[in-house]
Amino acid sequence: MGYYRQHLFFCTNRRESGKQCCAASGSEALRAYAKQRAKELGLSGGPGGVRVNAAGCLDRCELGPVAVVYPDGVWYGVTDERDVDEILTEHLQNGRVVTRLKL
């Protein structure tokens, strides 16, 4: 196993051309919230934990904000903090994919 058990990547890509992008849909704030909540839930912090990361374009802009859990390869459409909480508790804490958010 690697240093982290899982990574939660949030696309934070910002397109200057005015095209749809995750950052314009609030992904940066959702990532910041996820990072803080992961700490509060004791999920993050060193070996065997979860790392909440910013990612460049994940090429699913029309579905954004988009997040993906690795190494699981599960993609989520995330619209608000409730969605983040559900991904953190159900998927990352309890190992259950959140079907309603899955892309």
Backbone as CSV, one residue per row, in Angstrom:
resi,resn,N_x,N_y,N_z,CA_x,CA_y,CA_z,C_x,C_y,C_z
1,MET,0.840,-1.179,0.000,0.000,0.000,0.000,0.886,1.244,0.000
2,GLY,0.397,2.309,-0.643,1.109,3.567,-0.672,0.975,4.318,0.641
3,TYR,1.527,5.495,0.675,1.496,6.316,1.876,0.063,6.638,2.293
4,TYR,-0.750,7.063,1.324,-2.163,7.335,1.599,-3.016,6.158,1.152
5,ARG,-4.059,5.894,1.892,-5.002,4.819,1.543,-5.821,5.216,0.316
6,GLN,-6.262,6.471,0.303,-7.071,6.975,-0.800,-6.795,8.460,-1.018
7,HIS,-7.048,8.892,-2.242,-6.994,10.306,-2.598,-8.379,10.712,-3.071
8,LEU,-8.802,11.900,-2.673,-10.025,12.502,-3.191,-9.585,13.733,-3.978
9,PHE,-9.634,13.624,-5.299,-9.208,14.706,-6.183,-10.412,15.527,-6.619
10,PHE,-10.321,16.841,-6.431,-11.331,17.772,-6.935,-10.744,18.516,-8.117
11,CYS,-11.445,18.500,-9.240,-11.019,19.315,-10.367,-11.187,20.774,-9.958
12,THR,-10.117,21.549,-10.059,-10.175,22.979,-9.753,-9.738,23.796,-10.968
13,ASN,-9.856,23.175,-12.128,-9.449,23.849,-13.359,-10.323,25.076,-13.617
14,ARG,-9.664,26.149,-14.049,-10.355,27.387,-14.393,-10.032,27.726,-15.838
15,ARG,-11.056,27.816,-16.653,-10.890,28.182,-18.058,-11.093,29.681,-18.202
16,GLU,-10.145,30.329,-18.815,-10.204,31.778,-18.988,-11.134,32.184,-20.120
17,SER,-11.439,31.277,-21.002,-12.219,31.594,-22.194,-13.716,31.742,-21.924
18,GLY,-14.136,31.536,-20.692,-15.552,31.609,-20.371,-16.281,30.298,-20.555
19,LYS,-15.586,29.262,-21.021,-16.200,27.938,-21.155,-16.479,27.366,-19.772
20,GLN,-17.435,26.458,-19.724,-17.776,25.818,-18.456,-16.551,25.147,-17.855
21,CYS,-16.387,25.305,-16.549,-15.283,24.649,-15.841,-15.684,24.407,-14.394
22,CYS,-14.980,23.502,-13.761,-15.309,23.137,-12.384,-15.093,24.290,-11.412
23,ALA,-14.020,25.064,-11.597,-13.746,26.169,-10.681,-14.873,27.195,-10.705
24,ALA,-15.392,27.485,-11.875,-16.492,28.444,-11.987,-17.772,27.905,-11.351
25,SER,-17.833,26.598,-11.138,-18.995,25.970,-10.515,-18.809,25.749,-9.019
26,GLY,-17.724,26.287,-8.451,-17.529,26.228,-7.008,-16.654,25.118,-6.479
27,SER,-15.877,24.484,-7.337,-15.084,23.332,-6.890,-13.989,23.693,-5.885
28,GLU,-13.447,24.888,-5.976,-12.376,25.271,-5.041,-12.900,25.342,-3.609
29,ALA,-14.078,25.920,-3.431,-14.679,25.997,-2.097,-15.071,24.609,-1.594
30,LEU,-15.574,23.764,-2.489,-15.940,22.400,-2.096,-14.713,21.602,-1.684
31,ARG,-13.611,21.779,-2.389,-12.364,21.095,-2.027,-11.882,21.565,-0.658
32,ALA,-11.904,22.869,-0.424,-11.475,23.412,0.875,-12.349,22.849,1.998
33,TYR,-13.641,22.783,1.761,-14.555,22.216,2.749,-14.232,20.739,2.991
34,ALA,-14.000,19.988,1.921,-13.690,18.558,2.048,-12.405,18.345,2.843
35,LYS,-11.431,19.178,2.589,-10.145,19.055,3.293,-10.338,19.276,4.794
36,GLN,-11.093,20.304,5.144,-11.351,20.592,6.555,-12.174,19.489,7.213
37,ARG,-13.231,19.038,6.540,-14.086,17.988,7.103,-13.331,16.662,7.253
38,ALA,-12.449,16.352,6.295,-11.657,15.118,6.401,-10.793,15.160,7.661
39,LYS,-10.243,16.321,7.964,-9.455,16.476,9.197,-10.337,16.286,10.422
40,GLU,-11.501,16.947,10.410,-12.419,16.848,11.548,-12.885,15.419,11.791
41,LEU,-13.056,14.658,10.728,-13.504,13.274,10.843,-12.368,12.297,11.138
42,GLY,-11.141,12.801,11.186,-9.983,11.954,11.456,-9.583,11.073,10.286
43,LEU,-9.998,11.458,9.088,-9.669,10.661,7.899,-8.288,10.984,7.339
44,SER,-7.839,12.212,7.520,-6.575,12.625,6.907,-5.459,12.628,7.944
45,GLY,-4.258,12.765,7.429,-3.139,12.891,8.347,-2.195,11.717,8.367
46,GLY,-1.416,11.591,7.324,-0.342,10.631,7.351,-0.647,9.270,6.772
47,PRO,0.227,8.321,7.080,0.146,6.982,6.494,-1.207,6.319,6.726
48,GLY,-1.758,5.759,5.659,-3.019,5.057,5.763,-4.248,5.938,5.779
49,GLY,-4.045,7.244,5.666,-5.176,8.168,5.688,-5.657,8.529,4.298
50,VAL,-6.504,9.531,4.267,-7.071,10.045,3.029,-6.457,11.410,2.753
51,ARG,-6.135,11.659,1.523,-5.582,12.950,1.105,-6.581,13.624,0.174
52,VAL,-6.968,14.854,0.492,-7.846,15.643,-0.372,-6.954,16.547,-1.202
53,ASN,-7.024,16.374,-2.529,-6.135,17.080,-3.450,-6.907,17.943,-4.436
54,ALA,-6.233,18.995,-4.905,-6.705,19.750,-6.060,-6.119,19.088,-7.298
55,ALA,-6.895,19.056,-8.351,-6.421,18.496,-9.620,-6.640,19.524,-10.715
56,GLY,-5.860,19.397,-11.751,-6.107,20.175,-12.949,-7.327,19.603,-13.646
57,CYS,-7.497,19.937,-14.886,-8.678,19.512,-15.627,-8.788,17.989,-15.667
58,LEU,-9.952,17.493,-15.257,-10.241,16.061,-15.326,-11.086,15.736,-16.560
59,ASP,-11.301,16.734,-17.391,-11.944,16.597,-18.701,-13.390,16.112,-18.629
60,ARG,-14.102,16.525,-17.596,-15.534,16.215,-17.489,-16.272,17.495,-17.093
61,CYS,-15.839,18.585,-17.715,-16.278,19.937,-17.357,-17.793,20.101,-17.337
62,GLU,-18.470,19.476,-18.282,-19.915,19.638,-18.392,-20.665,19.010,-17.221
63,LEU,-19.973,18.200,-16.417,-20.583,17.525,-15.276,-20.146,18.119,-13.943
64,GLY,-19.366,19.197,-13.982,-18.718,19.737,-12.802,-19.645,20.423,-11.827
65,PRO,-19.133,20.608,-10.622,-17.831,20.180,-10.124,-17.708,18.654,-10.057
66,VAL,-16.509,18.192,-10.364,-16.222,16.765,-10.428,-15.138,16.414,-9.409
67,ALA,-15.323,15.268,-8.757,-14.313,14.730,-7.843,-14.153,13.247,-8.160
68,VAL,-12.968,12.717,-7.894,-12.716,11.301,-8.144,-11.921,10.723,-6.975
69,VAL,-12.295,9.510,-6.571,-11.602,8.807,-5.493,-10.661,7.795,-6.123
70,TYR,-9.374,7.888,-5.754,-8.382,6.908,-6.186,-7.805,6.232,-4.970
71,PRO,-7.456,4.959,-5.068,-7.328,4.166,-6.280,-8.633,3.519,-6.741
72,ASP,-9.751,3.861,-6.123,-11.025,3.214,-6.426,-11.534,3.512,-7.833
73,GLY,-11.167,4.673,-8.374,-11.622,5.043,-9.704,-13.099,5.391,-9.761
74,VAL,-13.638,5.918,-8.667,-15.055,6.297,-8.621,-15.151,7.814,-8.803
75,TRP,-15.925,8.206,-9.819,-16.124,9.608,-10.172,-17.446,10.100,-9.630
76,TYR,-17.415,11.320,-9.071,-18.617,11.911,-8.490,-18.880,13.296,-9.058
77,GLY,-20.150,13.624,-9.192,-20.595,14.987,-9.423,-20.962,15.553,-8.055
78,VAL,-20.357,16.671,-7.682,-20.516,17.230,-6.340,-21.098,18.634,-6.464
79,THR,-22.247,18.867,-5.858,-22.864,20.177,-6.010,-22.854,21.029,-4.746
80,ASP,-22.748,20.383,-3.577,-22.776,21.173,-2.346,-22.062,20.435,-1.212
81,GLU,-22.024,21.068,-0.045,-21.324,20.500,1.106,-21.967,19.208,1.591
82,ARG,-23.274,19.074,1.433,-23.929,17.804,1.817,-23.390,16.643,0.997
83,ASP,-23.143,16.898,-0.296,-22.563,15.853,-1.153,-21.169,15.484,-0.666
84,VAL,-20.380,16.492,-0.319,-19.024,16.250,0.198,-19.097,15.406,1.462
85,ASP,-19.968,15.788,2.381,-20.109,15.033,3.632,-20.471,13.572,3.368
86,GLU,-21.366,13.359,2.415,-21.793,11.993,2.106,-20.650,11.172,1.508
87,ILE,-19.858,11.775,0.639,-18.708,11.071,0.060,-17.685,10.738,1.147
88,LEU,-17.437,11.698,2.026,-16.456,11.464,3.096,-16.907,10.359,4.042
89,THR,-18.155,10.426,4.483,-18.593,9.436,5.471,-18.920,8.086,4.850
90,GLU,-19.649,8.092,3.744,-20.055,6.822,3.147,-18.913,6.127,2.415
91,HIS,-18.251,6.837,1.496,-17.225,6.187,0.681,-15.891,6.080,1.427
92,LEU,-15.381,7.203,1.884,-14.022,7.198,2.431,-13.943,6.643,3.860
93,GLN,-14.998,6.795,4.617,-14.978,6.281,5.984,-15.544,4.866,6.069
94,ASN,-16.636,4.602,5.329,-17.335,3.320,5.461,-17.196,2.390,4.263
95,GLY,-16.527,2.850,3.207,-16.261,1.987,2.063,-17.437,1.716,1.149
96,ARG,-18.473,2.568,1.207,-19.655,2.376,0.369,-19.741,3.489,-0.673
97,VAL,-19.793,3.123,-1.940,-19.907,4.085,-3.027,-21.245,4.809,-2.900
98,VAL,-21.230,6.116,-3.116,-22.451,6.931,-3.074,-23.066,6.918,-4.472
99,THR,-23.940,5.978,-4.691,-24.495,5.726,-6.023,-25.184,6.947,-6.616
100,ARG,-25.911,7.698,-5.824,-26.668,8.836,-6.353,-25.772,9.952,-6.889
101,LEU,-24.516,10.002,-6.470,-23.591,11.042,-6.925,-22.622,10.532,-7.990
102,LYS,-22.607,9.244,-8.200,-21.640,8.629,-9.110,-21.906,9.043,-10.556
103,LEU,-20.846,9.370,-11.269,-20.960,9.716,-12.681,-20.825,8.469,-13.526
